[in-house]
Amino acid sequence: MTQAQQRRARMLLAAMTALALFSMAPAAAAVTTPQQNRTATAARHAPKLPGRRATRSDLAGRRWVARHYRTDGTTHRTAPGAPIRMNFGKVRHGHRALPFGFDTGCNAGGGAVVVRHGRLRFRRVIETDIACTGTRGEQESAFDAIIRARPRARMSHHRLVLIAGTTVITFQRHRR
């Protein structure tokens, strides 16, 4: 066999191998690992989020009070006489961010919040630094987990639900 014939034979073999691999690709993609199966099952059975996405106009100029919160699937009541409170300022012309204030039952503070696609992004947050223990310390930790993340914000029947990972705080609209 000449060198030219050997080269043609190698090219033909490479082309046939590529064609065989290409034709098998869809079948190979259909094979899933146990981890992929668990992830797909979890996605199908994930709880539906309550209500609808919160908007800036849902929050602007309103006050909210939470008397319970949930972490890692366990519901906790706030300390007696010390609910978690949030209030949002009015929309200011030319500003995307809303001013907000909070009181966790131990520490208080405020900053700005941007609402976008149903998520809240807290910015320039300033708060007091009092050491909190017991129930007040736990509720402070839950609230801090929320404002440090970019929580999903949902509205449902005069309730504001903030969700970040396994932490969920449900606020009732406060009427003066």
Secondary structure as UniProt FT lines:
FT   HELIX           3..30
FT   HELIX           34..44
FT   STRAND          52..53
FT   HELIX           56..59
FT   TURN            60..61
FT   STRAND          63..66
FT   STRAND          68..71
FT   TURN            72..73
FT   STRAND          74..77
FT   TURN            80..81
FT   STRAND          84..88
FT   TURN            93..94
FT   STRAND          98..103
FT   STRAND          108..116
FT   TURN            117..118
FT   STRAND          119..127
FT   HELIX           134..148
FT   STRAND          152..156
FT   TURN            157..158
FT   STRAND          159..164
FT   TURN            165..166
FT   STRAND          167..174
//
